[in-house]
Each structure stands twice: as structure tokens, then as C-alpha cells.
């Protein structure tokens, strides 16, 4: 196994295309062809993490927060980032970061936080509406199945727990082959008509190139008429934050103690009446105060996140209890989730 294999495994869960456009994710140090036997997963790349990696003969570090986030002007031993990059390169340790793509995927950072808090049936607090495209292609009726199968193999037609989803409408296609054409049906210089199927399928926007290539490989026409356009469908796979419910309602005072205990924090900042009953809980690992309006709109009794500015606490206006449990503390649960995911995908009981 090489780094590229690990990259593909992580991208199948948290595609880089869903990351914040100004984020710096993926391979940060090393080579995609670097052989991997041992993996260390960490929230941040620190001196202690690199020291542990060197002591344990680690080949690849997977971090949530990128070491190289801001533009780098130089790599020197006088700078923290430069020092760590130098040590990684010197030791032949590759570094891969999965940051906001891991924030925005199902089962990612906020879902790990929801699991730690004991929320049941968690779902996205706010689902993504910019992920999907629709492709429409016109194909001779007796080739529709083959074309649909090729497009599905390339990533089209997945809706929730269903695959190979398509919609088809019969119609008539008209065309006149001109000089130089090599028509599959018809003759040069003569207007032709043929029974065709309008085939429609949904796909993630980053799979368009592969789907078109698959469609072309199975389509019999020399020139293929197709359309691809953005849609605003709500994605079930990608979004922000989570919302779920506790098994039993509890007063805010007890819920605060529950948050402190499960996240291993000595204390939290909060706004809300300590006697308020908490049952429905929204959460967002890391800096999620921008999702406070969504938490209120979804009827959450409490919202757990971090890095909440002073004035945002006032926006609660007794409509919701707002809890700042710390950036590290609300994101740290994802580390164990990444480890378990890799073990499952790699079929490896102990080398990750």
C-alpha cells in the first residue's frame, strides 16, 4: 500500500471537492508513491506528534488541521511550520490532511461529536445544495441500458441508499449527416429520424468528467447530444453540523455536566437558563457559531460548538441554550473515527 491508496480511501468518504475553497487539504509533505505500513492519526501536527511518529517508525501522519494552511514564504528551522516540515521530510514521513472535507461529510467531525454526546439519529443540521449536477443524454432506445450502466459505473445515479437511478422518456431524434460524417444510423445528406430515449441521471459535480467519458464509451453515436447542468437538490451525503436527540430530556444544568464529562473539559461557556429542558441538540465541531440561526430554526433546545464570539451569546435571546465547549474538545472525537474507518477499509486490525 502507498499513500495514494490511503488518499483514495479517504476521498471516497470525504471528497476534496466538498472542502472550503480556501482550505489546503490533501498531501502536504512527501510523495503519493511513498510506501505505507504504519499510520498515525492526529488532530494537529505538533512537535510531540512528529516525535511520536519518528519513535514509532510511522510512514504517514493523517491530521485534521493542515500544517501548511497559510501561504509559505520559506521553510527554515527558525519557524514552527518550517521546523516540522523539515523533520517530516528528514524522517521520510508523509503528511496528509483532511480538514473541511471531513467537516462537511456524513460521519465526519460533527457526527463524531454527536456520538460522543450520545445523540440518537443524528442528521445534518444544514444540508448542502451545491453538490449535484444532472446529466441528460439522448440515446437510441436499444442502447439505453448499456449507456445508463456505463454512467452508473462512473458515479452517476446514486440517490441516498439507491444506485443506478435514472429517468427515461421515449422520443424522436432528428439529424442530417453532412459530408465527412460517419453516422451510426442514416445516410449522408438525408434528414433522418430515430426512436431515442432521453436518459437523465444525478451525479456529484466532481464526477462529471468520468461520467461523460463512461457515457461516450457506451454510446453508439459519433456526435452525442447531451446536457449537464447544476441543480439545487438537497444532498443527503454532505452538509454542516448535526442535529439529534438525547434518549431522555434533562435540565440544562445536568446537560452542561454531561458535556463536560463526555468531552473531558473542566468547564464550558454557555448562555441559557439552567432549568431549561434539553432534548433536541444541535452540534458543530470546531468554529460553528455561524450555524446558530439554523439550530434555532430546526427547533434545537441546545447548540454545542466552539469559538463563540461574545455578542453571539446574546443572539440566543432565550430561544436556545448555546454552549462553547472548546475547539479542540469538539473536534478531537474525529480522531478515533478516522482510525476505525481506516481499519475497516484496510482490513487491518492494528497497523493504523
C-alpha positions in Angstrom: 0.0 0.0 0.0 1.1 3.5 -0.8 0.0 7.0 0.2 -2.2 7.2 -3.0 -4.2 4.2 -1.8 -4.9 5.9 1.6 -5.8 9.1 -0.3 -8.4 7.2 -2.4 -9.9 5.6 0.7 -10.3 8.9 2.5 -11.6 10.7 -0.6 -14.3 8.0 -1.0 -15.6 9.2 2.4 -14.7 12.9 2.4 -14.1 14.1 -1.2 -11.7 17.0 -1.5 -14.2 18.8 -3.8 -16.6 19.5 -0.8 -13.9 21.3 1.2 -13.9 25.0 1.7 -12.4 26.5 -1.4 -9.7 28.3 0.5 -8.7 25.3 2.5 -5.4 23.4 2.0 -6.1 19.7 2.1 -4.6 16.5 0.8 -0.9 15.6 0.7 1.2 18.2 2.5 4.6 16.5 2.8 6.0 13.5 1.0 5.1 11.5 -2.1 1.9 9.7 -3.2 4.1 6.8 -4.1 5.5 6.5 -0.5 5.0 3.0 0.9 2.8 2.9 4.0 2.9 0.3 6.7 2.1 2.4 9.8 -0.3 5.4 10.1 -0.7 7.9 12.9 -3.9 9.9 13.1 -3.8 13.3 15.0 -5.9 16.4 15.2 -2.9 18.7 14.8 0.7 18.3 13.7 2.8 19.3 16.7 6.4 18.6 17.9 5.0 15.9 20.1 3.1 14.2 17.2 6.2 14.3 15.0 8.4 12.9 17.8 5.9 10.1 18.4 5.8 9.3 14.6 9.6 9.1 14.5 9.8 6.9 17.5 7.2 4.5 16.2 8.5 4.3 12.6 5.3 5.9 11.2 5.2 6.2 7.4 2.2 8.5 7.2 0.6 11.1 9.5 -3.1 11.9 8.8 -4.0 15.2 10.5 -7.3 17.1 10.6 -5.8 20.6 10.7 -3.4 21.2 7.9 0.2 22.1 8.9 0.5 24.1 5.7 -2.6 26.3 5.8 -1.3 29.8 5.1 1.0 30.6 2.1 4.6 29.6 3.0 7.3 32.0 2.0 10.2 29.9 3.3 10.9 26.7 5.2 13.5 27.3 7.9 14.4 25.7 11.2 13.6 29.0 13.0 9.9 28.7 12.2 7.5 26.2 13.8 6.0 25.1 10.4 9.4 25.0 8.7 10.9 23.0 11.6 8.1 20.4 11.4 8.2 20.2 7.7 12.0 19.7 7.8 11.7 16.9 10.5 9.0 15.1 8.5 11.0 15.3 5.3 14.2 14.3 7.0 12.5 11.2 8.5 10.7 10.3 5.3 7.2 10.7 6.9 4.4 11.7 4.6 1.7 14.1 5.9 -1.9 14.1 4.7 -4.6 16.5 5.9 -8.4 16.0 5.7 -9.9 19.3 7.1 -13.1 20.9 6.0 -13.9 18.0 3.7 -14.0 15.9 6.9 -16.2 18.6 8.4 -18.8 18.5 5.6 -19.2 14.8 5.1 -21.7 12.3 6.7 -20.0 10.5 9.5 -17.4 13.3 9.8 -16.4 15.7 12.6 -19.8 16.8 13.8 -21.2 13.3 13.6 -18.3 12.1 15.8 -19.1 14.9 18.3 -22.8 13.8 18.2 -21.7 10.2 19.0 -19.7 11.4 22.0 -22.6 13.5 23.2 -24.9 10.5 22.9 -27.3 12.0 20.3 -29.5 9.5 18.5 -30.5 9.5 14.8 -28.2 12.4 14.0 -28.6 14.1 10.7 -27.1 17.2 9.1 -28.1 20.5 10.7 -27.8 22.1 7.3 -27.6 20.0 4.1 -25.6 21.1 1.1 -27.4 22.3 -2.0 -24.4 22.9 -4.3 -23.1 19.3 -4.7 -25.2 17.8 -7.5 -25.5 18.1 -11.3 -27.9 16.4 -13.7 -26.8 15.0 -17.0 -29.3 14.4 -19.8 -28.3 12.3 -22.9 -30.2 11.3 -25.9 -29.5 7.7 -27.0 -31.1 5.1 -29.3 -33.6 3.0 -27.4 -31.8 -0.3 -27.7 -28.6 1.2 -26.3 -30.2 3.0 -23.3 -29.4 0.2 -20.8 -25.8 0.0 -21.8 -25.3 3.8 -21.6 -27.1 4.0 -18.2 -24.9 1.2 -16.8 -21.7 2.9 -18.0 -22.7 6.2 -16.4 -23.7 4.5 -13.2 -20.3 2.7 -13.0 -18.7 6.1 -13.3 -20.6 7.6 -10.4 -24.0 8.8 -11.7 -27.4 7.7 -10.5 -26.8 7.4 -6.7 -29.6 8.8 -4.5 -29.4 8.0 -0.8 -29.2 4.2 -0.5 -30.2 3.6 -4.1 -27.9 3.2 -7.1 -28.3 3.2 -10.9 -31.2 5.6 -10.6 -32.4 7.1 -13.9 -35.4 8.5 -15.6 -36.2 7.8 -19.3 -38.6 9.2 -21.7 -39.2 8.0 -25.3 -39.0 10.5 -28.1 -37.8 11.0 -31.7 -34.4 12.4 -32.6 -33.8 14.2 -36.0 -30.5 14.8 -37.7 -28.9 15.1 -41.1 -25.4 13.7 -41.5 -23.3 16.1 -43.6 -20.1 15.4 -45.7 -17.4 13.8 -43.6 -19.8 12.3 -41.1 -19.9 8.6 -40.2 -23.4 8.1 -38.9 -24.3 5.1 -36.9 -27.8 5.4 -38.4 -28.8 7.1 -41.7 -27.1 8.3 -44.8 -25.2 11.5 -45.6 -27.3 14.4 -46.9 -30.6 12.9 -45.8 -32.7 14.0 -42.8 -33.1 11.0 -40.5 -35.4 10.3 -37.6 -34.9 7.6 -35.0 -36.6 6.4 -31.8 -34.4 7.7 -28.9 -34.6 7.8 -25.2 -34.0 10.9 -23.1 -31.9 9.5 -20.2 -31.5 11.6 -17.0 -29.2 10.9 -14.1 -28.0 12.8 -11.0 -24.3 12.9 -10.1 -21.8 14.7 -7.8 -20.4 17.7 -9.8 -16.8 16.4 -9.5 -17.7 13.1 -11.2 -18.9 14.8 -14.4 -15.8 14.2 -16.4 -15.8 10.5 -15.6 -19.5 10.1 -16.2 -19.2 11.8 -19.6 -16.3 9.5 -20.5 -18.3 6.5 -19.5 -21.3 7.7 -21.5 -19.2 8.2 -24.6 -17.7 4.7 -24.2 -21.1 3.0 -24.5 -22.9 5.4 -26.8 -23.0 4.4 -30.4 -23.2 7.9 -32.0 -20.3 9.7 -33.5 -21.6 13.0 -32.1 -23.6 12.8 -28.8 -26.2 15.3 -27.8 -26.2 15.8 -24.0 -26.8 18.5 -21.4 -25.2 18.9 -18.0 -26.5 21.5 -15.5 -26.4 22.4 -11.9 -29.4 21.5 -9.7 -30.3 22.7 -6.2 -31.3 19.3 -4.8 -30.5 18.8 -1.1 -27.6 16.3 -0.7 -28.0 13.5 1.8 -24.3 12.9 2.0 -22.8 16.3 2.6 -23.6 19.3 4.8 -22.8 21.2 8.0 -23.3 20.4 11.7 -25.6 17.8 13.1 -28.9 17.6 15.0 -30.2 14.7 17.0 -31.9 13.9 20.3 -30.9 12.7 23.7 -32.6 9.5 24.9 -34.0 11.4 27.8 -34.6 15.1 28.4 -32.5 16.7 31.1 -32.2 20.2 32.6 -29.5 22.4 31.2 -27.5 22.2 34.4 -27.3 18.4 34.0 -26.6 18.6 30.3 -23.7 21.0 30.9 -22.2 18.4 33.3 -22.8 15.8 30.6 -20.9 17.8 28.0 -18.0 18.4 30.4 -17.8 14.7 31.3 -18.1 13.3 27.8 -15.8 15.8 26.2 -13.3 15.8 29.1 -13.4 19.5 29.7 -13.2 21.2 33.1 -15.8 23.8 32.2 -17.7 25.4 29.3 -19.0 28.8 28.4 -22.8 28.9 27.9 -25.9 31.0 27.6 -29.3 29.8 28.8 -31.4 29.2 31.8 -30.1 26.3 33.9 -33.6 24.9 34.4 -34.4 24.7 30.6 -35.1 21.2 29.5 -32.7 19.8 26.8 -33.8 17.0 24.5 -33.1 18.1 20.9 -29.5 19.1 20.4 -27.6 20.6 17.5 -23.8 20.4 17.4 -20.9 21.5 15.2 -17.3 20.5 15.8 -14.9 23.5 15.7 -16.0 27.0 15.0 -19.7 26.7 14.3 -21.4 29.8 15.7 -22.5 30.8 12.2 -25.0 27.9 12.3 -26.8 29.2 15.4 -29.7 30.5 13.2 -30.1 27.0 11.7 -30.0 25.4 15.1 -32.8 27.8 16.2 -34.8 27.2 13.0 -34.6 23.4 13.4 -36.0 23.6 16.9 -32.9 22.6 18.9 -33.0 23.1 22.7 -29.2 23.4 22.8 -26.4 24.0 20.4 -22.9 22.7 21.2 -19.9 24.2 19.3 -16.8 26.4 20.0 -15.1 29.7 19.4 -18.4 31.6 20.0 -17.9 35.4 19.9 -19.2 37.5 22.9 -22.1 39.1 21.0 -23.3 35.8 19.5 -24.3 34.6 23.0 -26.7 37.5 23.2 -28.4 36.3 20.0 -29.8 33.3 21.7 -32.4 35.6 23.4 -33.6 32.6 25.5 -34.7 30.8 22.3 -31.9 28.2 22.7 -29.1 27.3 25.1 -25.7 27.9 23.5 -22.6 26.0 24.7 -19.0 26.7 23.8 -17.1 23.5 24.7 -13.7 24.3 23.1 -12.3 23.9 19.6 -10.0 21.0 20.3 -12.6 19.3 22.5 -15.4 19.3 20.0 -13.1 18.1 17.2 -11.0 15.6 19.0 -13.6 12.7 18.7 -13.0 12.5 14.9 -9.5 11.0 15.5 -10.9 7.7 16.7 -13.5 7.7 13.9 -10.7 8.1 11.3 -8.7 5.3 12.8 -11.7 2.9 12.8 -12.6 3.9 9.3 -9.1 3.1 8.1 -9.0 -0.2 9.9 -12.3 -1.2 8.4 -11.3 -0.2 4.9 -7.8 -1.7 5.1 -9.0 -4.8 6.8 -6.2 -4.2 9.3 -6.5 -4.9 13.0 -3.6 -2.9 14.4 -1.3 -1.1 12.0 -3.2 2.2 11.8 
